[in-house]
Amino acid sequence: MKREAIERAKEHFGRLLEMQMERIAKIKSAPDWIDYSKLKPIIIGVVGGDGIGPYIAKEAQRVLEYLLQDEVKNGKVEFRVIEGLTIENRAACMKPIPDDVLEEIKKCHVILKGPTTTPRKGDPWPNIESANVAMRKELDLFANVRPVRVPQQGIDWIFFRENTEDVYALGPYGLEVDEDIAIDFRLISTPGADRICRLAFEHARKTGKKKVTCVTKANVVKTTDGRFLENFYRIAKEYPDIQVDDWYIDIMTAKLIDEKRRREFQVFVLPNLYGDILTDEAAEFQGGVGTAGSANIGKQYAMFEAIHGSAPRMVQEGRAIYADPSSMIRASAMLLNHIGYADKGKKLEMALDICGQYEKKLVITGRPNGATGAQFADYVLETIQDPNLEARWENYVKG
């Protein structure tokens, strides 16, 4: 029995290696970056997801459509609503993304996506892969980019989290060898580490940032984290104008709350799992994960979303209209920046800072004792339209 279990494990691991070698070959032959300035129209797909996803996606879409109304009128931008990325639909077809939904997604250039439910062991749903993980792999969205800004505290961080590897990529393919041993797999590749590190350095150079920090646990996870760290320092040699350092994930979580040190950090680059953990912690400075958006960037596609989950309990309890759309609206600001409308993106970011961190005329609690998501979106829209927006924001920053 022991020998049979080992042979099954070998076969399983061999199939995983074949899959990953095929993936690496695709990375090496991938086309160059898409040029949004040459597209007409730029197609923005809005995918509501499930749980509170459709509720907050609707409000983010409303804000985006206001800011891009002229571009829609002159044919530069088109919005498409894509239905069907629900846990019920995914479970029915036993796929993380139903084929017809994926086909529609691939017809768009950028996606604004609401949260989706990922089944865990013990849930009533079958063991299907995360829709997020699947979409990142299908569209090769290798960079998960998460900014955190609290101007009054001098915090202006941006995290470049590798998006297609690590334990998340191979999480559904773990192996229960026998009743005593269960094994999961972790993957770090040179092409995968190279491109996320290079993107972080390019962003730093483009935005005038002076420092890039790599976060691993290479002292313990020597093979995979060691490879990521080696690649980081090799890429860093191409950017001698930028300072570099590296930290271990455990102490990094402490340094983010160290008032003496945290302002020193600017750009972070890190593997998938550590990036997920650290950005959730970082988001607390900004008001919690409910306020944080993220970008998933690839050379041909990009997807923008909240960093939190679908909160099905809020729907079950009839509280979905009170869900905070800040995360999706902040993701919309990143979308605007990505497709070439940086001025509109900056205006939206300033409005969110004012509404969510400074004035706080409306407070969202997730319950009837707070504002609804629609009311908060109205507040953001009113703030965007204020001719004194920039002055209000500068007053906030100065304290």
C-alpha positions, 0 to 999 in steps of 0.5 A: 500500500505504501509503495502504491501511494508513493507511485500515485504521488509521483504520477500526480507530481509529474502531471503538475510539472508538465502543466507548469512547463507548458505555462512557462513556455507560454510566458516566454512566447507571450505578445507584447503589452497592449496599447490602449491609446490605439483602441477604439473603443476600449471595452470595459466589461463589468462582472458583478460576481456573487454575494455583495459583488453585484451591489458594489459593482453597480455603484462603481460602474455608475461612478465610472460611467459619469467620469467617462461619459464623454468618451462613451458618447464619442465611441472611445469607451464601451461598457458591457455587463457580463452575467453568470459568474456566480457560485451557483452557475460555477458549481452547476458546470463544475468550472471556476469560470463557465465557458460562455462567461469566459468567452465574453470576458475575453472580448473585453480589454479591461474588466471591473469585477465584483467579489466571487465566492470561493468554496472551502472544505466543508462548504456545501459547494463542490471543490472548484478553483477560485474564479479569481485564480482561474481568471488570473491564469486564463488571462495571464494577469501576473501582477496584482497591484494594490495601493494603500494611501493615507496622506495625513500619515505619510503612507503611500505604499504600492504592492506588486504581488505575483499573481499566477504562482505560489501556493494559490496557483497549485492550491486545488492540486494538492495530494492526500497521499494516505490517511496520515499525509497531505501535501500541497505544492508551491511554485516559483519560476524565474520568468514569473519572478522576473516579470513581477520584479521588473514591473515593480521597478518600472513603476518606481522609475515612472512615478519617481519612487526611490525604493523597492522592497522585496518580501519573502521568507527565504531564510526558511523557504529556501528553494522557492523564496530563495529563487524569488529573492535571487531574481529580485536582486538580479533585476535590481542591477538594471535600476541602479538609481533605485534603492533596494532592500528585503525583509522577511514576511513575519517582521515585515508585518510588524514594521508596517505598524512601526510608526518610525519605519513605515514611512520609509517604504514605498514599493513592495514586491512579493510572492502571491501568498505573502502579498495577500496577507500583507496587503490586507494588513496594510489596508487597515490603515486606509479604513479596512479591506472594504476600502481597498481596490486592486488591479490584476495586470497582464500584457493583453488584459487587465482586471480591477476588483475589491480585495475582499470577499463576497460576504454572502452573510450580508445577502442572507441577512438582507444587508447587501444594500449597505455594503461599502462600495469604496473598494470597487470605486478605488479599483475604478480609479486604478482602471482609469489610470491604466487605460490612459485617463490619469487625470480622471483617476486622480480626481476620483482618488482625491474624492475617495480620500475626502469622503472615506478618510477626511470628511466622513459625512457618511459612515458605512457600517454594513447595517441599517444604522449606516449609509447605503452603498448608493448613498456613498456613491452619490457622496463621491459623485457630488465631491468629484463635481465640486470645483474646489475638490483639489483645495479640499484635498490639500486641506486634508493632507495638511491636516 
